[in-house]
Amino acid sequence: MFPCSPIPGRRGTVLMLALAAVVFAHGQPDARSCGRDWLHRYASQPAPDYFVPAVFELSRTDYFNMPNRVLIGLGFFSSLFRQNPDYIDSWLYYSRMLPEQERRLIISALWMAGHPKGEEYLRLYADRIVGPDTAAKLEKLLAEDTSSSPRPQVAGLATLYVRWGEYLASGDEELLYPILEALANDSEVSARDRWWLACTAAQHERVLALCEEEAATAPPALRDAMQLVVKARSGRSLGG
């Protein structure tokens, strides 16, 4: 299974970027939808039976038209696959009718979840969709994996987005605290990304309540991130 704790390293970085390259394609601006509500509220209102219509709605509105949302999707769907193994065959059956971009996302997340079919499908799509150099790198990285070694995740900005996707699917506060710590690390995360993630986190009542309750007594790194989330909810600018 894909580990919950980050394992930094160049190999993990290359692999995550390869996954993003396999998935990402340009799209049009997205619109709010029931699919988006399903994704953002899943931790508090789990609804695995709604997977198919929600994913098709997310696809229809081009929700995954930005690389950061692709990474969030990778974390979200891989967590769903781990939580709901009995649903996977049905989800894959209907996902084959999705457009290319979302099929690649589902397959990449399936691999991240450690499902036996994930590696086979990921190789197929890497070979068909991306350039030969990226496909060759991905093939080499997959070949180095063994059943006795954990699959890597990259530290830094990509992990931050993947972790947020995992949190959206699980609501696990053990994921939330490392996310907030990373959010405060301005040496690895740009001001733009920090503010975007803070604004996104501030839309979730559980996250906002935790930040408001604990900011005053939290360690400095966590305190800065929690205050940023609270500031985001108030609508003030990053410099305000």
MARPA-450186 format. One line per field, with one value per residue (C-alpha): x, y, z; residue in one letter; residue number from 1. Coordinates in Angstrom, 1 decimal. Layout:
REM residues N
X = X/... $
Y = Y/... $
Z = Z/... $
code = A/... $
pos = NUM/... $
//
This chain:
REM residues 240
X = 0.0/1.1/2.5/0.9/4.1/6.2/9.5/11.6/14.0/14.9/13.3/10.0/10.1/10.7/7.9/5.3/6.2/5.9/2.5/1.4/2.7/0.7/-2.5/-2.4/-4.1/-5.3/-9.0/-11.5/-12.3/-14.4/-17.8/-19.2/-21.0/-22.5/-19.3/-17.1/-19.3/-19.0/-15.2/-14.9/-17.4/-16.5/-14.7/-17.8/-20.4/-18.8/-20.8/-18.9/-22.1/-22.0/-18.5/-19.5/-21.9/-19.6/-16.5/-18.4/-19.6/-16.1/-15.0/-17.8/-16.9/-13.1/-12.4/-9.0/-7.8/-4.9/-1.8/-2.5/-6.0/-4.5/-2.3/-5.3/-7.2/-4.3/-4.4/-8.2/-8.9/-6.0/-7.4/-10.9/-9.5/-7.8/-11.0/-13.3/-11.7/-15.0/-16.1/-12.9/-14.0/-17.3/-15.6/-13.1/-15.8/-17.6/-14.4/-13.4/-16.1/-14.4/-12.4/-8.6/-7.5/-9.7/-9.0/-5.3/-6.0/-8.0/-5.4/-2.5/-4.5/-5.1/-1.4/-0.8/-3.3/-1.2/-3.8/-2.5/-4.1/-2.7/0.8/-0.3/-2.7/-0.3/2.4/-0.2/-1.2/2.3/3.3/0.3/-0.1/3.2/6.5/8.9/11.3/8.7/7.3/10.8/11.5/8.2/8.9/12.3/10.9/8.1/10.6/12.6/9.7/9.4/6.6/8.7/9.6/7.1/6.1/7.6/5.9/7.7/8.3/7.5/4.8/3.5/3.1/1.2/-1.4/-1.5/-1.9/-4.7/-6.5/-6.0/-7.4/-10.5/-11.2/-10.5/-10.8/-7.8/-6.3/-3.0/-2.7/-3.9/-1.1/1.8/-0.2/-0.3/3.4/4.3/2.0/4.1/7.3/7.8/11.2/9.5/6.0/5.4/3.3/0.8/0.4/0.3/-2.5/-4.4/-4.2/-5.1/-8.2/-9.2/-8.6/-10.6/-13.7/-13.8/-15.5/-13.5/-10.2/-11.2/-12.5/-9.2/-7.1/-9.2/-9.1/-5.4/-3.6/-2.9/-1.2/0.3/4.1/5.3/5.3/1.7/0.6/1.7/-0.2/-3.3/-3.3/-3.0/-6.1/-8.1/-6.9/-8.0/-11.5/-11.8/-11.1/-8.0/-5.1/-1.9/-0.2/-3.1 $
Y = 0.0/3.6/4.9/7.8/9.4/11.2/9.7/12.5/11.8/12.6/9.4/10.3/13.8/12.4/9.9/12.4/14.7/11.8/11.0/14.6/14.5/11.4/13.0/16.7/18.1/21.7/22.4/25.3/27.1/24.9/25.7/24.8/21.5/18.7/16.8/19.4/19.5/15.7/15.9/18.7/17.3/13.6/13.3/14.5/13.0/9.8/8.7/6.0/5.1/8.6/8.1/7.6/10.6/12.9/12.0/12.5/15.9/16.9/15.9/17.8/21.0/20.5/20.5/18.9/21.4/22.6/20.6/21.3/19.8/16.8/16.2/16.8/14.2/11.7/11.9/11.9/9.0/6.9/7.3/6.3/3.2/2.2/2.8/1.0/-2.0/-3.7/-0.8/-0.6/-3.0/-1.2/2.2/1.1/-0.3/3.0/5.1/3.6/5.9/9.1/11.4/10.6/13.1/11.7/8.1/8.8/10.4/7.4/4.9/6.9/7.0/3.3/2.7/5.1/3.0/-0.1/-1.9/-4.8/-3.4/0.1/-0.6/-2.5/0.3/3.1/1.6/1.4/5.0/6.3/4.6/5.8/9.4/11.0/11.3/8.4/10.0/10.4/6.9/5.4/7.2/6.0/2.4/2.5/3.7/1.1/-1.6/-0.6/-1.1/-4.4/-5.7/-5.5/-1.8/1.0/3.2/6.6/10.0/13.3/15.9/19.5/21.2/18.2/16.3/19.2/18.9/15.1/15.2/17.7/15.3/12.5/14.6/15.5/11.8/10.7/13.7/12.2/15.0/13.1/14.3/17.8/18.8/17.9/19.8/22.9/22.6/22.4/25.3/27.5/26.6/29.5/28.1/25.3/26.6/29.9/32.7/32.0/28.3/29.0/31.5/29.2/26.3/28.5/29.8/26.3/25.0/27.9/26.7/23.6/24.2/21.4/22.8/26.4/25.5/23.6/26.6/29.1/26.9/26.0/28.9/30.7/27.7/25.9/25.8/28.6/26.8/25.5/28.9/30.8/28.4/28.4/32.2/32.2/29.9/32.2/35.2/33.6/33.0/36.7/37.6/39.6/39.6/37.8/41.2/42.6 $
Z = 0.0/-0.6/2.7/4.7/5.8/3.2/2.0/0.6/-2.2/-5.8/-7.0/-5.4/-6.9/-10.4/-10.0/-8.8/-11.7/-14.1/-12.7/-13.1/-16.7/-17.4/-16.1/-17.0/-20.1/-20.7/-20.2/-19.7/-16.5/-14.1/-12.6/-9.2/-9.3/-7.3/-8.2/-6.6/-3.5/-3.3/-3.4/-0.9/1.6/1.3/4.7/6.6/4.2/2.7/-0.4/-2.3/-4.2/-5.8/-7.2/-10.9/-11.3/-9.3/-11.3/-14.6/-13.3/-12.3/-15.8/-17.5/-15.7/-16.3/-12.6/-13.1/-15.6/-13.3/-12.2/-8.5/-8.8/-10.6/-7.5/-5.2/-7.3/-7.0/-3.2/-3.1/-5.4/-4.1/-0.6/-1.8/-3.5/-0.2/1.7/-0.7/-2.4/-3.0/-5.3/-7.4/-10.2/-10.7/-10.6/-13.2/-15.4/-15.7/-15.7/-19.0/-20.5/-19.1/-21.3/-21.5/-18.8/-16.1/-17.1/-16.6/-13.3/-12.1/-13.2/-11.6/-8.3/-8.6/-8.8/-5.9/-3.8/-4.4/-6.5/-8.6/-11.8/-11.3/-12.5/-15.6/-16.6/-15.7/-18.0/-20.8/-20.5/-20.1/-23.3/-25.2/-24.0/-22.9/-24.8/-25.0/-22.5/-19.8/-20.5/-20.2/-16.9/-15.5/-16.7/-15.0/-11.7/-11.8/-12.5/-9.4/-7.1/-5.2/-3.1/0.0/-0.3/0.2/-2.7/-2.4/-2.1/-2.8/-0.1/-0.9/-2.8/-4.7/-1.4/0.0/-2.7/-2.6/1.2/1.0/-1.4/1.0/3.8/1.7/1.3/4.9/7.3/9.1/11.4/11.4/7.8/8.5/11.0/8.5/5.8/8.0/8.9/5.2/4.5/6.8/5.0/2.6/1.5/-0.4/-1.0/-2.9/-1.5/-4.2/-3.4/0.3/-0.1/-2.5/-0.2/2.9/1.1/0.1/3.6/5.1/3.2/5.4/8.7/10.5/9.4/10.2/13.6/14.5/13.3/15.3/18.5/18.4/16.8/20.0/21.7/18.7/18.0/15.9/12.5/13.0/14.5/11.4/9.1/11.2/11.3/7.5/7.2/9.5/7.6/4.3/5.7/6.6/3.0/3.7/1.1/1.8/2.5/4.5 $
code = M/F/P/C/S/P/I/P/G/R/R/G/T/V/L/M/L/A/L/A/A/V/V/F/A/H/G/Q/P/D/A/R/S/C/G/R/D/W/L/H/R/Y/A/S/Q/P/A/P/D/Y/F/V/P/A/V/F/E/L/S/R/T/D/Y/F/N/M/P/N/R/V/L/I/G/L/G/F/F/S/S/L/F/R/Q/N/P/D/Y/I/D/S/W/L/Y/Y/S/R/M/L/P/E/Q/E/R/R/L/I/I/S/A/L/W/M/A/G/H/P/K/G/E/E/Y/L/R/L/Y/A/D/R/I/V/G/P/D/T/A/A/K/L/E/K/L/L/A/E/D/T/S/S/S/P/R/P/Q/V/A/G/L/A/T/L/Y/V/R/W/G/E/Y/L/A/S/G/D/E/E/L/L/Y/P/I/L/E/A/L/A/N/D/S/E/V/S/A/R/D/R/W/W/L/A/C/T/A/A/Q/H/E/R/V/L/A/L/C/E/E/E/A/A/T/A/P/P/A/L/R/D/A/M/Q/L/V/V/K/A/R/S/G/R/S/L/G/G $
pos = 1/2/3/4/5/6/7/8/9/10/11/12/13/14/15/16/17/18/19/20/21/22/23/24/25/26/27/28/29/30/31/32/33/34/35/36/37/38/39/40/41/42/43/44/45/46/47/48/49/50/51/52/53/54/55/56/57/58/59/60/61/62/63/64/65/66/67/68/69/70/71/72/73/74/75/76/77/78/79/80/81/82/83/84/85/86/87/88/89/90/91/92/93/94/95/96/97/98/99/100/101/102/103/104/105/106/107/108/109/110/111/112/113/114/115/116/117/118/119/120/121/122/123/124/125/126/127/128/129/130/131/132/133/134/135/136/137/138/139/140/141/142/143/144/145/146/147/148/149/150/151/152/153/154/155/156/157/158/159/160/161/162/163/164/165/166/167/168/169/170/171/172/173/174/175/176/177/178/179/180/181/182/183/184/185/186/187/188/189/190/191/192/193/194/195/196/197/198/199/200/201/202/203/204/205/206/207/208/209/210/211/212/213/214/215/216/217/218/219/220/221/222/223/224/225/226/227/228/229/230/231/232/233/234/235/236/237/238/239/240 $
//
